[in-house]
Amino acid sequence: MLSRRVLGLLAGSLLVFLVGAPSAVAQWENIETVEGAYGEQITLTRQPHGVADGLSARALGIASRDTTQWALSLIGAASEDEIVVTYGDEQLPVLDVQRPSDGIGPTKVFVSKSSFLTMAESTTVTLKVGDVEASLPAPLRREMKEIFRRVS
């Protein structure tokens, strides 16, 4: 039979483990999947992440019946801002930029599957929006990896 001291240590260790270890649900509480207007499944970050002063971003994986699209949704990008994504000295291809027709709302920047994964896995990817240049924050990159895992 175990002594009270050993039982107390075990109970305390179990409590620390349970309280200290985030559940899978809590770990990804900022990621959700919703159905789009045309039946596509959109897996995205609920709350945007600050990238630089005045610029925030959300990550999206959009799966429809015949294609999958990967994007960042930028909040704070002006309609005239040039958007460039670089990895080291290499410019990653931007497939499409969708700006809000009324100038209000986010700008969506579509990239390839491999570019999305590179952005998620590398600290050296830089996003340039107009005069603002910044690396993607670590929490956003972690969520991009999880979105990639869920959508791929």
C-alpha positions in Angstrom: 0.0 0.0 0.0 1.3 3.5 -0.9 2.0 6.0 1.9 0.0 9.2 2.2 3.1 11.1 1.2 3.5 9.2 -2.0 -0.2 9.4 -2.7 -0.1 13.2 -2.1 2.9 13.6 -4.5 1.1 11.5 -7.2 -2.1 13.5 -6.8 -0.1 16.8 -6.9 1.8 15.7 -10.0 -1.4 14.6 -11.7 -3.0 18.0 -11.0 0.0 19.9 -12.3 -0.1 17.7 -15.4 -3.8 18.2 -16.0 -3.8 21.9 -15.4 -0.5 22.6 -17.1 -1.2 20.6 -20.3 -3.5 22.3 -22.7 -6.1 20.1 -24.3 -6.2 19.8 -28.0 -9.4 21.8 -28.1 -7.9 24.7 -26.0 -4.7 24.6 -27.9 -6.5 25.4 -31.2 -9.4 27.5 -29.9 -8.5 30.2 -32.4 -9.0 27.9 -35.4 -12.5 27.1 -36.7 -14.0 25.6 -39.8 -17.0 27.2 -41.3 -19.1 26.6 -44.5 -18.7 29.3 -47.1 -21.5 30.7 -49.3 -20.8 28.1 -52.1 -20.4 25.0 -49.9 -16.7 25.3 -49.4 -15.1 24.5 -46.1 -13.1 27.4 -44.8 -10.6 26.6 -42.0 -9.3 29.9 -40.5 -8.0 31.7 -37.5 -10.9 33.3 -35.7 -9.0 36.3 -34.3 -6.4 38.0 -36.4 -2.8 38.3 -35.3 -0.9 41.6 -35.2 1.8 41.6 -37.8 3.0 45.2 -37.5 1.5 48.5 -36.3 -1.8 48.9 -38.1 -1.6 45.5 -39.9 -3.2 42.2 -38.8 -3.5 38.9 -40.5 -5.7 35.7 -40.5 -4.8 32.5 -42.2 -7.2 30.5 -44.4 -7.4 27.1 -46.0 -10.4 26.9 -48.3 -11.4 23.5 -49.5 -14.1 23.1 -52.2 -15.1 20.1 -54.2 -12.4 20.4 -56.8 -9.7 22.7 -55.4 -8.0 24.0 -52.3 -6.9 27.5 -51.8 -4.5 29.0 -49.3 -4.6 32.6 -48.2 -3.8 35.3 -45.7 -6.5 37.8 -45.0 -4.9 41.2 -44.2 -6.6 43.9 -42.1 -5.1 47.3 -42.5 -3.8 47.0 -46.1 -4.7 50.0 -48.2 -6.1 49.4 -51.7 -3.0 50.8 -53.4 -0.5 48.8 -51.2 1.8 46.5 -53.1 1.9 43.1 -51.3 5.1 41.0 -51.5 6.0 37.8 -49.6 9.7 36.9 -49.5 11.6 33.9 -48.2 15.3 34.9 -47.8 16.2 36.5 -51.1 13.4 34.7 -53.0 10.0 36.3 -53.7 7.2 33.8 -53.1 4.6 33.8 -55.8 1.3 35.5 -54.9 -1.4 33.9 -57.0 -4.1 36.5 -56.5 -5.0 39.5 -54.4 -8.6 40.2 -53.7 -9.3 43.7 -52.4 -12.7 44.8 -51.0 -14.7 46.5 -53.8 -15.8 49.3 -51.4 -12.3 49.7 -49.9 -13.6 48.5 -46.5 -12.7 45.1 -45.2 -9.8 42.7 -45.5 -7.6 42.1 -48.5 -7.1 38.4 -49.3 -3.7 37.3 -50.6 -3.8 33.8 -52.2 -0.6 31.7 -52.4 0.2 28.2 -53.4 0.1 25.2 -51.1 3.9 25.1 -50.9 4.2 28.9 -50.3 1.6 28.6 -47.5 3.6 25.8 -45.9 6.9 27.7 -46.3 5.2 30.7 -44.6 4.0 28.5 -41.7 7.4 26.8 -41.2 9.9 29.6 -41.6 10.8 32.5 -39.3 12.6 34.1 -42.3 9.5 34.7 -44.3 8.7 38.5 -44.6 5.4 40.1 -45.5 5.7 43.5 -47.1 2.5 45.5 -47.4 3.1 49.0 -48.8 5.8 50.5 -46.6 5.3 48.0 -43.8 7.6 45.0 -43.6 7.4 42.3 -40.9 7.8 38.6 -40.2 4.8 36.6 -39.4 4.3 36.1 -35.6 5.0 32.7 -34.2 1.3 32.1 -33.0 0.0 32.8 -36.5 2.6 30.4 -38.0 1.7 27.6 -35.6 -2.0 28.1 -36.5 -1.1 28.0 -40.2 0.6 24.7 -39.7 -2.5 23.3 -38.0 -4.8 24.7 -40.8 -2.5 23.1 -43.3 -2.7 19.8 -41.5 -6.5 19.9 -41.3 -7.1 21.0 -44.9 -4.5 18.9 -46.7 
